């Protein structure tokens, strides 16, 4: 489970689709990426990308009482100039769950960690902190998550900050740090904009 932090903008009606542009294959040409609800289903959405005239698709859950999709977030998690797309799969009262998708060969596939599709969490409300961000390193990109809960008795947030390397669509943990304090402390901060 990966923590997260910045909410994507909500869009349109249940029949609406949203479009972003992202260079998925690293050829310096932005590709059209569309996310739409699956017709006849209130629990699935479809991500599609048109790259060099070919269309690629993938389906993922849509857990949103409104039945609307949210605008995907374009990122480059491994800083290889081939963009990934973050898709909001579940919308909760205070917390959203996202997945990360990339073009690999002839398919749109999820970014994985330990052989499973990553789940990135953002939000947390007043009793939790769930954030994500990126950092630049000599060897490429680093993905960072913060996950913490409020210890009501002591009035401090307690959790962990996890750092990952990202290569070829795979995340691997390279560091875990116990964090404790106010949610405004530096250890709880991330830079989601650095993932672009």
C-alpha angles and dihedrals in degrees: 000000000000124000123229146187128193123071120224118229116266116236144198136317130316090271092048127112127201128213132206129173121231136161097237098172102038097246091125092247116115113235125212111250119188130189120193139159113262108253112254094013129096093187105052138063131188128223115201132179131190110211121175090340096309123112122221124187140187133177127218137169122287109202103172124123090215090056090226128131123231125227111270119239117233113221141162102217097176097034092236093130091248106111128226125204126226113213124195105229101171130031116199134176092267106357136058127196120215136186128206122229134191140176112256119173106308098344146068103236135179122254106249140208120194090354094303131101109264119248114207118197128203133181122025101185121227094321099049146036120215115169141151136197145150136248130196118238133176091255095050133272130355123202118212131195132187121201121175142149131210115257096213094194093057097027093231133116116243126193145093143286113217126195123201136187115223121208130160092348095310127113121206127186113242099167144017124190128185110229130193133172142059118348088239093060116115093247090064095051126098135178110231090169089064088066092070 
